[in-house]
Amino acid sequence: MKALVIEAPYQAVIKEVPYPAPGDGEVTIEVRNVGICGTDIHIYRGEFISPYPIVPGHEFSGVVHAIGEGVTGLREGDRVSADPSLFCGQCPYCKTGKGNQCTNWGALGNTVDGSMAEYVRVPAGNVVKIPDSMSFAEAAFIEPMACVVHAMNRLGVKAGDKAILFGAGAMGQQLIQTLVHSGVSELAVVDISPGKLEMSKSRGATRCILSNESELTAEKNANPEGYDIVVDATGIPSVIQEALSFMGRGAKYLQFGVTPKDAVIELDPFQLYNKDWTLIGSMAINHTFLPAFQWIQSGRIDVGPLISREISLEDTLAYLKGPRDPDDLKVQIRVR
């Protein structure tokens, strides 16, 4: 079968690889759509924990192609998506509801071959059947939405909180909708793209700020007490440093964007102590795939307009190399 393989940092090729036949308790999915995630870019650049060579891709949908021994409840031809998480289920973290901190953590497209290929093998227990009313493109959003659900579970928004979000890309747009549904009273959004800020307004942002020195300074002057919630969805260290300056007393900070693994920022520990700050990380998914599916299926979170374009597997090589359009939201690979 054909697959995109990252053989080493900055070295990706399209090549033939063996078909991933399902083992006991597994199914093989014929891939239809794959979302390109920021983590895939980090893997391509050697900035993540992935081994090489690896087939990336963890946001996907498709059709069940083959079924392994012992699998029930699924049949060939079922339209599906799948949680890419590979938790061991045996370590202390798995046994205490912290599967995303599994001692033996793994994930499709991150530590083992993923879905930027014609076929991908997954544990049957990770598979969720999707209705005919849900497109393959929408179903490929379940995984990123599951990351948002985990973040919201961690953040614990209170009704009336004032929030500011940095980064209005595809993940930021999902966070905007979720924060609005969670009851924030104000939601300011910061980005470099006027187009993304316009979309943010249509999704419920109460104020949009173009990311430049003058507008950020004006925002601080207009809100000297800061915000109750500050969220970074960019993963850019300089943006994170700026975002921390918007923390109010008793504020919560959510690091949602994935940074390079060697990124460093500065934090004033006296302010952390004196202002009762809470710093929160949000790592991937933690048994949140099904709630994310339900949220998208219900239409409460609208992901369709977040797809900027679809490209081929071959075109993905150039996309990984960049440069990328700053106005792009989610770019998906249409495999079939």
Long-range contacts (C-beta under 8 A, 24 or more apart in sequence): 1-117, 1-118, 1-119, 2-117, 2-118, 2-313, 3-55, 3-113, 3-116, 3-117, 3-118, 3-313, 4-55, 4-56, 4-57, 4-116, 4-117, 4-313, 4-316, 4-317, 5-53, 5-54, 5-55, 6-43, 6-44, 6-50, 6-52, 6-53, 6-54, 6-55, 6-56, 7-52, 7-53, 8-46, 8-52, 8-53, 9-44, 9-45, 9-46, 9-52, 10-44, 10-45, 10-46, 10-321, 12-44, 12-317, 12-320, 13-317, 14-313, 14-314, 14-317, 17-55, 17-113, 17-117, 19-119, 20-113, 20-119, 20-120, 20-121, 21-66, 21-121, 22-66, 22-67, 22-68, 22-71, 22-121, 23-68, 23-69, 23-121, 24-68, 24-69, 24-70, 25-68, 25-69, 25-70, 25-71, 25-123, 25-124, 25-125, 26-68, 26-71, 26-121, 26-122, 26-123, 26-124, 27-64, 27-65, 27-66, 27-67, 27-68, 27-71, 27-74, 27-121, 27-122, 27-124, 27-127, 28-64, 28-65, 28-66, 28-119, 28-120, 28-121, 28-122, 29-60, 29-62, 29-63, 29-64, 29-65, 29-80, 29-82, 29-115, 29-119, 29-120, 29-121, 29-122, 29-127, 30-62, 30-63, 30-64, 30-65, 30-118, 30-119, 30-336, 31-57, 31-60, 31-61, 31-62, 31-115, 31-117, 31-118, 31-119, 31-120, 31-335, 31-336, 32-60, 32-61, 32-62, 32-63, 32-136, 32-334, 32-335, 32-336, 33-60, 33-61, 33-62, 33-136, 33-137, 33-139, 33-140, 33-310, 33-332, 33-333, 33-334, 33-335, 34-59, 34-60, 34-115, 34-116, 34-140, 34-332, 34-333, 34-335, 35-59, 35-60, 35-140, 35-141, 35-143, 35-144, 35-170, 35-330, 35-331, 35-332, 35-333, 36-316, 36-319, 36-330, 36-331, 36-332, 36-333, 37-144, 38-171, 38-235, 38-257, 38-258, 39-110, 39-258, 40-109, 40-116, 40-320, 41-320, 42-258, 42-260, 42-261, 43-110, 44-320, 45-260, 47-260, 47-261, 47-262, 48-110, 48-258, 48-261, 49-110, 49-111, 49-261, 50-110, 50-111, 51-111, 54-109, 54-111, 54-112, 54-113, 54-114, 55-109, 55-113, 55-114, 55-115, 55-116, 55-117, 55-120, 56-109, 56-110, 56-114, 56-116, 57-108, 57-109, 57-114, 57-115, 57-116, 57-117, 57-120, 57-333, 58-84, 58-107, 58-108, 58-109, 58-110, 58-114, 58-115, 58-143, 59-84, 59-115, 59-140, 59-141, 59-142, 59-143, 59-144, 60-114, 60-115, 60-120, 60-140, 60-143, 61-130, 61-136, 61-137, 61-139, 61-140, 61-142, 62-115, 62-120, 62-136, 62-335, 62-336, 64-127, 65-119, 67-124, 68-124, 71-124, 73-124, 74-124, 74-127, 74-129, 78-129, 79-129, 79-130, 79-131, 79-132, 79-134, 79-136, 79-139, 80-127, 80-128, 80-129, 80-130, 80-139, 81-127, 81-128, 81-130, 81-139, 81-140, 81-142, 81-143, 81-293, 82-108, 82-122, 82-126, 82-127, 82-128, 83-126, 83-128, 83-143, 83-146, 83-285, 83-289, 84-108, 84-109, 84-110, 84-114, 84-115, 84-122, 84-126, 84-143, 84-285, 85-126, 85-284, 85-285, 85-289, 86-111, 86-112, 86-123, 97-286, 97-287, 98-286, 99-286, 99-287, 100-150, 100-283, 100-284, 100-285, 100-286, 101-283, 107-284, 116-313, 116-316, 116-333, 116-335, 117-313, 117-335, 118-335, 118-336, 126-289, 128-289, 128-290, 128-293, 130-293, 130-297, 131-297, 133-297, 134-296, 134-297, 135-304, 137-304, 137-307, 137-310, 137-332, 138-296, 138-303, 138-304, 139-296, 140-332, 141-174, 141-296, 141-303, 141-306, 141-330, 142-289, 142-292, 142-293, 142-296, 143-285, 143-289, 143-292, 144-170, 144-171, 144-174, 144-330, 145-174, 145-292, 145-293, 145-295, 145-296, 145-301, 145-303, 146-285, 146-288, 146-289, 146-291, 146-292, 147-171, 147-256, 147-282, 147-284, 147-285, 147-288, 148-174, 148-175, 148-178, 148-292, 149-178, 149-288, 149-291, 149-292, 149-295, 150-282, 150-283, 150-284, 150-285, 150-286, 150-288, 151-175, 151-254, 151-256, 151-282, 152-178, 152-179, 152-182, 153-286, 153-288, 154-254, 154-280, 154-281, 154-282, 155-229, 155-231, 155-252, 155-254, 155-280, 155-282, 156-252, 157-182, 157-183, 157-184, 157-229, 158-183, 158-228, 159-183, 159-185, 160-184, 160-185, 161-185, 161-228, 161-229, 162-186, 162-227, 162-228, 162-229, 162-248, 163-187, 163-188, 163-227, 163-228, 163-229, 163-230, 163-231, 164-188, 164-189, 164-190, 164-227, 164-229, 164-230, 164-231, 164-243, 164-246, 165-189, 165-190, 165-205, 165-231, 165-233, 166-190, 166-191, 166-211, 166-230, 166-231, 166-232, 166-233, 166-234, 166-239, 166-240, 166-242, 166-243, 167-191, 167-232, 167-233, 167-234, 167-239, 167-257, 168-193, 168-196, 168-197, 168-199, 168-200, 168-233, 169-196, 169-233, 169-234, 169-328, 169-329, 169-330, 170-306, 170-329, 170-330, 171-233, 171-256, 171-257, 172-196, 172-200, 172-233, 173-199, 173-200, 173-203, 173-306, 173-329, 174-301, 174-303, 174-306, 175-231, 175-233, 175-256, 176-200, 176-203, 176-204, 176-205, 177-203, 177-204, 177-300, 177-301, 177-302, 178-301, 179-204, 179-229, 179-231, 180-204, 181-300, 181-301, 184-229, 188-219, 188-227, 190-216, 192-326, 193-326, 193-327, 195-327, 196-327, 196-329, 199-305, 199-329, 211-239, 216-242, 219-246, 220-245, 220-246, 225-249, 226-251, 227-251, 228-252, 229-253, 229-254, 230-254, 231-256, 232-256, 232-257, 233-257, 235-259, 235-260, 237-263, 237-264, 237-265, 240-265, 241-265, 241-266, 247-271, 247-275, 247-277, 248-275, 249-275, 249-276, 250-275, 250-276, 250-277, 251-275, 251-277, 251-278, 252-277, 252-278, 252-279, 252-280, 253-277, 253-278, 253-279, 253-280, 254-280, 254-282, 255-279, 255-280, 255-281, 255-282, 256-282, 303-330, 306-330, 307-331, 307-332, 310-334
